[in-house]
Amino acid sequence: VPYRLLFPAILMFCCIGIYSINSLPTDVMFIAFFGLVGYMLIKFGFEPAPMLLGFVLGRLMEENLRRALIISRGSLETFIERPVSAGLLAVAVILLVIALLPSIRKGRDEVFVE
C-alpha cells in the first residue's frame, strides 16, 4: 500500500478510535498535539523507539523501584548486595559510558583545536 494512502487511513482510524472511547473531542485534540510533539522530536533527531519504551515501561519501573526501596527501608545498598543485581548495574553503567564516550571525546577535541 502506498504511504500516501496509508498515512491518512491510519490518522483517520486513530481519531475514530480515540473518539469512540470517551466521545470527547478534546481527546482528538490531545492525540493531534502529541502527534505534533512526536513529529517535532523526530525532526530534532530523537529516536522514537527508546522514547516509546520509556513512556510505556517508565511507570512500571518506578513502581518496582519504590517497592524495592520500601522493602529495604530506603537503603540503596539493596541494589548492589546481590551479585546478579550488582552485575546488571555494572553492565548498565559500562554501556552508558561506552555510549557517551564518543560525544565526550568529540567535545574535548573541539576545545583543544585552535
C-alpha positions as CSV (number, residue, x, y, z in Angstrom):
1,V,0.0,0.0,0.0
2,P,1.5,3.4,-0.9
3,Y,2.4,5.6,2.0
4,R,0.3,8.5,0.7
5,L,-2.8,6.3,1.1
6,L,-1.7,4.5,4.3
7,F,-0.9,7.6,6.3
8,P,-4.4,9.3,6.1
9,A,-6.1,6.0,6.8
10,I,-4.0,5.5,9.9
11,L,-4.8,9.0,11.1
12,M,-8.5,8.6,10.5
13,F,-8.6,5.3,12.4
14,C,-6.6,6.7,15.3
15,C,-9.0,9.7,15.5
16,I,-12.1,7.4,15.3
17,G,-10.7,5.0,17.9
18,I,-9.8,7.7,20.4
19,Y,-13.1,9.5,19.9
20,S,-15.0,6.2,20.4
21,I,-13.5,5.6,23.8
22,N,-15.0,8.7,25.6
23,S,-16.8,10.6,22.9
24,L,-14.8,13.7,23.7
25,P,-13.4,16.0,21.0
26,T,-10.6,17.1,23.4
27,D,-9.2,13.6,23.2
28,V,-8.8,14.0,19.5
29,M,-7.1,17.3,20.1
30,F,-4.7,15.6,22.6
31,I,-3.8,13.0,20.0
32,A,-3.2,15.7,17.4
33,F,-1.0,17.6,20.0
34,F,1.1,14.6,20.9
35,G,1.4,13.6,17.2
36,L,2.8,17.1,16.6
37,V,5.2,16.8,19.5
38,G,6.3,13.4,18.2
39,Y,6.9,14.8,14.8
40,M,9.0,17.6,16.2
41,L,11.0,15.2,18.3
42,I,11.8,13.1,15.2
43,K,12.8,16.3,13.3
44,F,15.1,17.2,16.1
45,G,16.8,13.8,15.9
46,F,15.3,11.9,18.8
47,E,14.8,8.2,18.3
48,P,11.1,7.3,18.8
49,A,11.6,3.6,19.9
50,P,13.6,4.3,23.1
51,M,11.2,7.2,24.0
52,L,8.2,4.9,23.5
53,L,9.8,2.2,25.7
54,G,10.5,4.8,28.3
55,F,6.9,6.0,28.2
56,V,5.4,2.6,28.4
57,L,7.8,1.0,30.9
58,G,8.6,4.1,33.0
59,R,5.6,3.7,35.3
60,L,6.3,0.0,35.9
61,M,9.9,0.6,36.6
62,E,9.1,3.5,39.0
63,E,6.6,1.3,40.9
64,N,9.1,-1.5,41.3
65,L,11.8,0.8,42.4
66,R,9.5,2.3,45.0
67,R,8.5,-1.2,46.1
68,A,12.2,-2.3,46.4
69,L,13.0,0.8,48.4
70,I,10.1,0.2,50.8
71,I,11.1,-3.4,51.3
72,S,14.7,-2.3,52.0
73,R,13.6,0.6,54.2
74,G,15.1,3.2,51.8
75,S,18.6,1.6,51.6
76,L,20.2,1.8,48.1
77,E,22.6,-0.9,49.1
78,T,19.9,-3.5,48.3
79,F,20.7,-2.9,44.6
80,I,24.4,-3.9,45.0
81,E,24.1,-6.6,47.7
82,R,23.2,-9.4,45.3
83,P,25.8,-10.4,42.7
84,V,23.1,-10.5,39.9
85,S,21.8,-7.0,40.5
86,A,25.3,-5.6,41.0
87,G,26.4,-7.2,37.8
88,L,23.4,-5.9,35.9
89,L,24.1,-2.4,37.3
90,A,27.7,-2.6,36.3
91,V,26.8,-3.7,32.8
92,A,24.3,-0.8,32.5
93,V,27.0,1.7,33.7
94,I,29.6,0.3,31.3
95,L,27.1,0.6,28.4
96,L,26.2,4.1,29.3
97,V,29.9,5.1,29.4
98,I,30.5,3.5,26.1
99,A,27.6,5.3,24.6
100,L,28.6,8.7,25.9
101,L,32.4,8.4,25.3
102,P,32.4,9.4,21.6
103,S,30.5,12.7,22.4
104,I,32.8,13.4,25.3
105,R,35.9,12.9,23.1
106,K,34.4,15.0,20.3
107,G,33.7,17.8,22.7
108,R,37.2,17.6,24.2
109,D,38.8,17.6,20.7
110,E,36.8,20.7,19.8
111,V,38.1,22.5,22.9
112,F,41.8,21.8,22.1
113,V,41.6,22.6,18.4
114,E,42.7,26.2,17.6
